[in-house]
Amino acid sequence: METGQTYAGGEGVLMITGMNVSFGLYGHIAGDKPDKDMLVSIGVGVGF
């Protein structure tokens, strides 16, 4: 991702017996010539 780009969106988190799974979707809202119109984030973690 180039500098000077701004993205906004949302992220959801599902927690089952200490395991966290997250999924996010972000759309480009500001900046010139974005590399991508949308960004996707996926995460997995363990919580105590």
N, C-alpha and C positions, 0 to 999 in steps of 0.2 A: 504494500500500500504506500502510495506517495504521501509526502508531507502536505499539509494544508487541506486535507480531505476531512469531511465531517459525516458521520453516519449516526443514525438513530434507529432504535428498534426495541425489541423486547426479548426477554429470556424467561423460560420456564424451568422449574426444578422439581424433580420427582425424587422423594426419599423413601426407600424401603429398607427396613432393618439396618440402618446405618450406612447404606450405599446411596450416594447421590448421583443422579444423572441429570445433566442440564442440556438444553437446546436453545439456541438463540438465533434470531434472524434480524439483520440490520440493513436498512436501505440508505443509499447515498442521498444526502440533503444539501451539501454545500462543497464548493471547491471545483476547480477546473479540471476537465479531462480525467475522470476517475478510471482507475484500472478495472474496477468492478462496480456494477450497479448495486449488487447485494452482497453481503457477507454472512456466512453461516458460522456459528460457533457450537461446538459439542464438547462436553466435559463429563468426566467420571471422577468420583472421589469417595472417600470413606470418612464418615463423621463419628464422633464418640459422644 
